[in-house]
Amino acid sequence: MASTEPIETDWSAVTARCLAYLCLQHSEVQDKGLFERATFLMNLGLPRSDAAVLLGSTDDSLRVTLGKPPKKAKSKKSK
């Protein structure tokens, strides 16, 4: 028999995810790569799995991406 009790929702977690998304959209990091955006969200306190969902990725993909150092722009050497 199914329970008729309402499911409790942790609204503080929902609010935290919404605020993290808004912070990302209004930051300088929004136009950067996946590594930088994921690091930004995790520095705000989001777990990696939540950051992956916000970025349209998966937790495993983000784990691999964060395990590699970010690519740096190649500098042009003048002769």
VEXDREN-2710 file (C-alpha; in Angstrom, 1 decimal):
% VEXDREN-2710
k/r/px/py/pz
1/MET/0.0/0.0/0.0
2/ALA/1.4/3.4/-1.0
3/SER/2.1/6.0/1.7
4/THR/-0.1/9.1/1.6
5/GLU/2.4/11.2/3.5
6/PRO/3.8/14.2/1.5
7/ILE/7.4/14.1/0.5
8/GLU/9.6/16.6/2.4
9/THR/11.5/18.9/0.1
10/ASP/14.8/20.5/1.3
11/TRP/14.1/24.0/0.0
12/SER/17.5/25.3/1.2
13/ALA/19.3/22.9/-1.2
14/VAL/17.0/24.0/-4.1
15/THR/17.7/27.7/-3.2
16/ALA/21.4/27.0/-3.0
17/ARG/21.5/25.4/-6.5
18/CYS/19.4/28.3/-8.0
19/LEU/21.7/30.9/-6.5
20/ALA/24.8/29.1/-7.7
21/TYR/23.4/29.0/-11.2
22/LEU/22.6/32.7/-11.1
23/CYS/26.1/33.5/-9.8
24/LEU/27.6/31.5/-12.6
25/GLN/25.5/33.3/-15.2
26/HIS/26.6/36.7/-13.9
27/SER/30.3/36.0/-13.4
28/GLU/33.3/36.3/-15.7
29/VAL/33.6/32.5/-15.6
30/GLN/30.4/31.9/-17.7
31/ASP/32.3/32.2/-21.0
32/LYS/35.2/30.0/-19.9
33/GLY/35.7/26.2/-20.2
34/LEU/34.0/23.4/-18.4
35/PHE/36.9/23.0/-15.9
36/GLU/36.7/26.7/-14.8
37/ARG/32.9/26.7/-14.6
38/ALA/32.8/23.4/-12.6
39/THR/35.5/24.7/-10.2
40/PHE/33.6/27.9/-9.7
41/LEU/30.4/26.1/-8.8
42/MET/32.2/23.6/-6.5
43/ASN/33.9/26.6/-4.8
44/LEU/30.5/27.9/-4.0
45/GLY/29.8/24.7/-2.2
46/LEU/27.9/22.6/-4.8
47/PRO/28.8/18.9/-4.9
48/ARG/30.4/17.7/-8.2
49/SER/27.3/15.8/-9.2
50/ASP/25.1/19.0/-8.8
51/ALA/27.6/21.1/-10.7
52/ALA/27.6/18.5/-13.5
53/VAL/23.8/18.7/-13.8
54/LEU/23.9/22.5/-14.0
55/LEU/26.6/22.4/-16.7
56/GLY/24.8/19.8/-18.8
57/SER/27.4/17.1/-18.1
58/THR/27.6/13.9/-16.0
59/ASP/29.3/13.3/-12.7
60/ASP/31.8/10.8/-14.3
61/SER/32.6/13.2/-17.2
62/LEU/33.2/16.0/-14.8
63/ARG/35.4/13.8/-12.6
64/VAL/37.7/13.0/-15.5
65/THR/37.8/16.7/-16.6
66/LEU/38.7/17.9/-13.2
67/GLY/41.4/15.2/-12.9
68/LYS/43.3/16.9/-15.8
69/PRO/45.0/20.3/-15.4
70/PRO/43.2/23.0/-17.4
71/LYS/44.6/23.8/-20.8
72/LYS/46.5/27.0/-21.0
73/ALA/46.5/29.3/-24.0
74/LYS/49.6/28.8/-26.1
75/SER/51.8/31.8/-26.1
76/LYS/53.2/33.0/-29.4
77/LYS/56.9/33.4/-29.3
78/SER/58.3/36.3/-31.2
79/LYS/61.5/35.8/-33.2
END
